Amino acid sequence: MKRVLIVILVAALACSKAAEEGQVVGVSGGVEGGIFGGVVGGTIGGVAPMRLDDMKEVQSQYATIEEHAFKHAKDEPVTTFAIDVDRASYANVRRFLTAGQAPPAEAVRIEEMINYFTYHYPQPAGDVPFSITTEVAGCPWNTNHRLLRIGIQGRNLEQWKMAPNNLVFLLDTSGSMQPPERLPLIKSAFRLLVDQLRAEDRVAIVAYAGSPGLVLPSTSGADKDAILRALDNLGAGGSTAGGAGIELAYKVAEENLLAEGNNRVILATDGDFNVGVSSVDELEKLIEEKRKSGVHLSVIGVGDNNYHDANLETLADKGNGNYAYLDSMKEAEKVFKHELTGTLVAIAKDVKVQLEFDPSLVASYRQIGYENRALKNEDFEDDTKDAGELGAGHSVTALYEIEPVSSARGAIATVKLRYKEPKEETSKLITAKALDHGASAYEASADMQFAAAVAELGMLLRNSPHKGTASYADAMQLARVAHGEDLDGLREEFTRLVDSARTLGERTIVEK
């Protein structure tokens, strides 16, 4: 009892301090989600770790997630969402588990965890920039249900075929960025990107602390020494004028706009904007206005305590860009070397997916993840509605848990996808069918099983009310069976994270 009271007192003091500084401290959970949920560190299998070393995360900000509930197909056969290629949540969850800590439930966005991995989707044929793959099999955590996987694969683009890049590095150099895992990591990460620039590419650097400043005017990628010197000379100190920095970065990007090139601001920060334009609503409006210029915004997050995940995800979504979290140089290599074209080059924008389920075969359904990407059904054909962007070579995976009407199988849903070419404002439509041939969970493809394992871990970490019979042992077994080709070692790393989560849950139970 003393241990619990101490933690409650520390949490109260931290929340009080955050309130005095005008910060919003996200609290999630309840009895099932743990006493503090999103503040102290979420749950592992429904148990909230109550360790004082977790309290350093108390001021980090995560958006509240209300998981999708089951919908009756007879009443609501149609569902619509925008794609999401962000992968920040997985790297952030990995940071927690590697450190022996439970991630806050709200830090776990299952769609980003699933999309962190690559799957074996076919390249698109013809002029269409996507291929659509569907698969239905048994649901591992509910033997009475089915699992539908939708895979969207963007066309690969060889780096040498890339149009010229007009890039602005927007780097947070405020005092909070001093630790090694913040500004020093960012500088090392951006060196990887600079090393791959061509003579036709251009880079400018804007840094912001108490006020923004142009550190390096737009410079040819051939002059790597000048770019690297500018990066090396950056130091951290002062408050955070993020809004002013964003405005200056866009101004520089627009002044050097390449009509036939890729124009992008890459923001790297812990997301703590505390000077000038700083509220989420103000920043949203600013980014929505600036994206009309044709300049996209990518966001790179770093840091642990006081990490403003909600701010950064919002900025990337509104800026027609992607969002990544760097927890190591290995992750920097993934983002800035192995996925460079996808990070820099958008092949389609405002990509929306709509499913229409057959009520004669589907009793109810629920989407796993994508809570903050849900759209109204009427938004699907409305070309004024913003949606997700897809980079060259990127793929998107979405899962639906299905309650079947009976054992009857067949075309359970029609899948529709709308997208715009990067410089167009009128959308195009492609369609596909989702067929259920009756495969069991262990007859599914390796990719299907692995995606299910990732979803299972996500539901356990969130203590989802829909987790059914999910267990760490089952998630690990699925992942091992579906290991397959693993050239980057990420699937093997995933099995180790599942084991860390299992051990953490067992240790927490013993401590209680």
Order of alpha helices (4+ residues) and beta strands (2+ residues): alpha-beta-beta-alpha-alpha-beta-beta-beta-alpha-beta-beta-alpha-alpha-beta-alpha-beta-alpha-beta-alpha-alpha-beta-beta-beta-beta-beta-beta-beta-alpha-alpha-alpha
